[in-house]
């Protein structure tokens, strides 16, 4: 997978995720599969229990189906999934 600024418009439901950093210490290190997404949160299935994670205060590591792991600031992901398609990002790095 080629990593480009367009990655924020990808569909994250079904993707493996890990919380790399978070303002909430209890959330750091949580990993699991994303099962739902709202404007401000991801719901991660962890040990057969759903856990809601606030996007704005976290950095995520996403592992895609081809094995690529990408770190994304949750602030870039705030918004409804369908609205992120319209969002433009100049540069992520």
ZICORRA-V328259 format. One record per pair of residues at least 24 apart in sequence whose ideal C-beta (glycine too) atoms are under 10 Angstrom apart, sorted by the first residue. I is the first residue (numbers start at 1). J is the second residue. If there is no record, write none. Layout:
I | J
I | J
//
This chain:
1 | 64
1 | 65
1 | 66
1 | 67
1 | 68
1 | 69
1 | 70
2 | 68
3 | 64
3 | 68
3 | 69
3 | 70
3 | 72
3 | 92
3 | 93
4 | 89
4 | 92
5 | 76
5 | 88
5 | 89
5 | 90
5 | 91
5 | 92
5 | 93
6 | 85
6 | 88
6 | 89
6 | 92
7 | 62
7 | 64
7 | 68
7 | 70
7 | 72
7 | 76
7 | 77
7 | 89
7 | 92
8 | 72
8 | 73
8 | 76
8 | 77
8 | 79
8 | 84
8 | 85
8 | 87
8 | 88
8 | 89
8 | 92
9 | 81
9 | 82
9 | 83
9 | 84
9 | 85
9 | 86
9 | 87
9 | 88
9 | 89
10 | 62
10 | 64
10 | 70
10 | 72
10 | 77
10 | 81
10 | 84
10 | 85
11 | 37
11 | 81
11 | 84
12 | 37
12 | 42
12 | 60
12 | 62
12 | 64
12 | 72
12 | 77
12 | 81
12 | 84
13 | 37
13 | 42
13 | 43
13 | 81
14 | 65
15 | 42
15 | 60
15 | 62
15 | 63
15 | 64
15 | 65
15 | 70
16 | 44
16 | 61
16 | 62
16 | 63
16 | 64
16 | 65
16 | 69
17 | 42
17 | 44
17 | 46
17 | 53
17 | 58
17 | 60
17 | 61
17 | 62
17 | 63
17 | 72
18 | 44
18 | 59
18 | 60
18 | 61
18 | 62
18 | 63
18 | 69
18 | 71
19 | 44
19 | 51
19 | 53
19 | 57
19 | 58
19 | 59
19 | 60
19 | 61
19 | 74
20 | 58
20 | 59
20 | 60
20 | 61
20 | 71
20 | 72
20 | 73
21 | 57
21 | 58
21 | 59
21 | 60
21 | 61
21 | 71
21 | 73
21 | 74
22 | 53
22 | 54
22 | 57
22 | 58
22 | 59
22 | 60
22 | 74
23 | 54
23 | 56
23 | 57
23 | 58
24 | 53
24 | 54
24 | 57
24 | 58
26 | 51
27 | 51
27 | 52
27 | 53
27 | 54
27 | 57
27 | 58
28 | 58
28 | 59
30 | 58
31 | 61
31 | 63
33 | 63
34 | 60
34 | 62
37 | 77
37 | 80
37 | 81
37 | 84
38 | 79
38 | 80
38 | 81
39 | 77
39 | 78
39 | 79
39 | 80
39 | 81
39 | 83
40 | 74
40 | 77
40 | 78
40 | 79
40 | 80
41 | 74
41 | 78
42 | 74
42 | 77
54 | 78
55 | 79
//
